[in-house]
Amino acid sequence: MTDKLEIIKQKQLVSLKPIKFIVNEVCDCLVKKQEVAAFTLTNYLFEASLKTTLIYWESGGKHIEDLKDFENLYRKGTKKYLGKDLYKVIEAAKCSNLITPEERESLLLFLNHFRNPFSHASNNAEISSSMIESFDESMSSKEISVSGNPILYFDYQERYMRRRAYHYFMELYSYILKWDKMISELRHRNDNK
């Protein structure tokens, strides 16, 4: 796992350079076994990467270094996507053909199971409905819900995040590589017109 993360840190993004620092921070957290921090940063990366991709996509893949008027190059896309609800951004990505209907479903799963419940400190339905094994004074085993007890809830939430941090990041990173390539190809097509 560590070798793979080091390779990711060394790999340069062509079009999505501004988000590379977040990718590197997530990798550092995972290497240091700080999975909860990595999970939280991956939520940030999810939103930042998709919004940045849409902004660049709508600019025709142009980069700041391409034009003299860099102050206004992304103004329209920035106004349109920054501050916008992530569900609507996912829908815009689908309408712009950046993602397939199947990818939309995957991103909605990220949104509803990873990003929203943890970024907003909401009561995650998946965690709230979880049961854990407990023992009473006679050492009899019984199942109890984690939802009624903050100690149990946050303990389960921490374990949930630690178990999923690496795979969540790796799956999101595969999307980032795809989007980076798509923007680069769009830029190349527009440069050749």
C-alpha positions as CSV (number, residue, x, y, z in Angstrom):
1,M,0.0,0.0,0.0
2,T,2.7,2.5,0.9
3,D,4.6,1.9,-2.4
4,K,1.4,2.6,-4.3
5,L,0.7,5.8,-2.4
6,E,4.3,7.0,-3.0
7,I,3.8,6.4,-6.8
8,I,0.6,8.5,-6.7
9,K,2.5,11.3,-4.9
10,Q,5.1,11.3,-7.6
11,K,2.6,11.2,-10.5
12,Q,1.9,14.6,-11.9
13,L,-1.6,15.7,-12.9
14,V,-1.6,17.5,-16.2
15,S,-4.8,19.5,-16.1
16,L,-5.9,19.2,-12.4
17,K,-2.6,20.5,-11.0
18,P,-4.3,22.8,-8.4
19,I,-5.8,19.8,-6.5
20,K,-2.5,17.8,-6.4
21,F,-1.6,19.1,-2.9
22,I,-4.8,17.5,-1.6
23,V,-4.0,14.2,-3.2
24,N,-0.5,14.3,-1.6
25,E,-2.0,15.1,1.8
26,V,-4.3,12.2,1.6
27,C,-1.4,9.9,0.7
28,D,0.6,11.2,3.6
29,C,-2.2,10.6,6.0
30,L,-2.7,7.0,4.8
31,V,1.0,6.2,5.0
32,K,1.1,7.5,8.6
33,K,-2.0,5.4,9.4
34,Q,-4.1,8.5,9.9
35,E,-7.1,7.1,8.2
36,V,-9.8,9.3,9.7
37,A,-7.9,12.4,8.5
38,A,-7.4,10.8,5.1
39,F,-11.1,10.0,4.9
40,T,-12.1,13.6,5.8
41,L,-9.6,15.0,3.2
42,T,-10.9,12.6,0.6
43,N,-14.3,14.1,1.1
44,Y,-12.8,17.5,0.4
45,L,-10.9,16.1,-2.6
46,F,-14.2,14.6,-3.9
47,E,-15.9,18.0,-4.0
48,A,-12.8,20.0,-5.1
49,S,-11.9,17.7,-7.9
50,L,-15.3,17.4,-9.4
51,K,-16.0,21.2,-9.3
52,T,-12.6,22.0,-10.7
53,T,-13.0,19.5,-13.5
54,L,-16.3,21.1,-14.5
55,I,-14.9,24.6,-14.4
56,Y,-12.0,23.5,-16.6
57,W,-14.3,21.5,-18.9
58,E,-16.5,24.5,-19.5
59,S,-13.5,26.7,-20.3
60,G,-12.6,24.2,-23.1
61,G,-9.7,22.8,-21.1
62,K,-7.8,26.1,-21.2
63,H,-5.2,26.7,-18.6
64,I,-4.2,30.0,-17.0
65,E,-0.9,29.9,-18.8
66,D,-2.8,29.7,-22.1
67,L,-4.3,33.1,-22.0
68,K,-3.4,36.6,-21.0
69,D,-6.8,37.2,-19.4
70,F,-6.4,34.6,-16.6
71,E,-8.4,36.7,-14.2
72,N,-11.6,36.1,-16.1
73,L,-10.9,32.7,-17.7
74,Y,-12.7,30.7,-15.1
75,R,-15.1,33.3,-13.7
76,K,-18.2,31.9,-15.3
77,G,-17.5,28.3,-14.2
78,T,-16.4,29.4,-10.7
79,K,-19.7,31.3,-10.2
80,K,-21.6,28.4,-11.5
81,Y,-20.1,25.6,-9.5
82,L,-18.3,26.9,-6.4
83,G,-20.8,26.9,-3.5
84,K,-23.2,24.7,-5.5
85,D,-24.7,21.7,-3.9
86,L,-22.6,18.6,-4.7
87,Y,-25.6,16.6,-5.9
88,K,-26.3,19.3,-8.5
89,V,-22.6,19.2,-9.5
90,I,-22.8,15.5,-10.0
91,E,-25.8,16.0,-12.2
92,A,-24.0,18.7,-14.2
93,A,-21.1,16.3,-14.7
94,K,-23.4,13.7,-16.1
95,C,-25.1,16.2,-18.4
96,S,-21.7,17.4,-19.6
97,N,-20.7,13.7,-20.3
98,L,-17.9,13.8,-17.8
99,I,-19.4,10.8,-16.1
100,T,-21.5,7.9,-17.3
101,P,-24.8,7.0,-15.6
102,E,-23.0,4.2,-13.8
103,E,-20.3,6.6,-12.6
104,R,-23.1,8.9,-11.5
105,E,-24.4,6.2,-9.2
106,S,-21.0,5.6,-7.8
107,L,-20.5,9.3,-7.0
108,L,-23.9,9.4,-5.5
109,L,-22.9,6.5,-3.2
110,F,-19.8,8.5,-2.2
111,L,-22.0,11.5,-1.6
112,N,-24.6,9.7,0.5
113,H,-22.5,7.2,2.4
114,F,-19.1,9.0,2.8
115,R,-19.2,12.7,2.2
116,N,-22.5,14.0,3.6
117,P,-22.7,12.0,6.8
118,F,-19.1,12.7,7.8
119,S,-18.5,16.2,6.4
120,H,-21.7,17.5,8.0
121,A,-21.3,15.4,11.2
122,S,-24.7,14.0,10.5
123,N,-26.0,10.9,12.0
124,N,-25.0,8.4,9.4
125,A,-27.9,6.0,8.7
126,E,-25.6,3.1,8.0
127,I,-23.7,3.5,11.3
128,S,-26.9,4.4,13.3
129,S,-28.5,1.2,12.3
130,S,-25.5,-0.9,13.1
131,M,-25.5,-3.4,15.9
132,I,-22.5,-4.5,17.9
133,E,-22.0,-7.5,20.2
134,S,-22.1,-6.7,23.9
135,F,-22.0,-8.7,27.1
136,D,-24.1,-8.2,30.2
137,E,-22.9,-8.8,33.8
138,S,-23.5,-12.5,33.4
139,M,-21.3,-12.5,30.3
140,S,-24.3,-13.3,28.1
141,S,-23.9,-12.0,24.6
142,K,-26.4,-9.7,23.1
143,E,-26.7,-7.3,20.1
144,I,-27.1,-3.6,20.9
145,S,-27.5,-0.6,18.7
146,V,-24.8,2.0,18.5
147,S,-27.3,4.9,17.8
148,G,-28.4,5.5,21.4
149,N,-24.9,5.9,22.8
150,P,-22.4,8.6,21.6
151,I,-19.5,6.5,22.9
152,L,-20.5,3.5,20.8
153,Y,-21.6,5.6,17.8
154,F,-18.3,7.5,17.5
155,D,-16.2,4.3,18.2
156,Y,-18.1,2.6,15.4
157,Q,-17.8,5.7,13.2
158,E,-14.0,5.8,13.7
159,R,-13.6,2.1,12.8
160,Y,-15.9,2.6,9.7
161,M,-13.7,5.5,8.5
162,R,-10.5,3.6,9.1
163,R,-11.7,0.5,7.2
164,R,-12.8,2.5,4.2
165,A,-10.3,5.4,3.9
166,Y,-7.8,3.7,1.5
167,H,-10.4,2.2,-0.9
168,Y,-12.5,5.3,-0.9
169,F,-9.4,7.4,-1.8
170,M,-8.2,5.0,-4.5
171,E,-11.6,4.8,-6.2
172,L,-11.9,8.6,-6.2
173,Y,-8.3,8.9,-7.5
174,S,-9.2,6.7,-10.5
175,Y,-11.9,9.3,-11.4
176,I,-9.4,12.1,-11.0
177,L,-7.0,10.5,-13.4
178,K,-9.9,10.0,-15.9
179,W,-11.0,13.6,-15.6
180,D,-7.4,14.9,-15.9
181,K,-7.0,12.9,-19.1
182,M,-10.4,14.1,-20.5
183,I,-9.5,17.8,-19.8
184,S,-6.1,17.3,-21.4
185,E,-7.6,15.7,-24.5
186,L,-10.2,18.5,-24.7
187,R,-7.4,21.1,-24.5
188,H,-5.5,19.3,-27.2
189,R,-8.5,19.2,-29.5
190,N,-9.2,22.9,-29.0
191,D,-5.6,23.8,-29.5
192,N,-5.6,22.0,-32.9
193,K,-8.7,23.9,-34.2
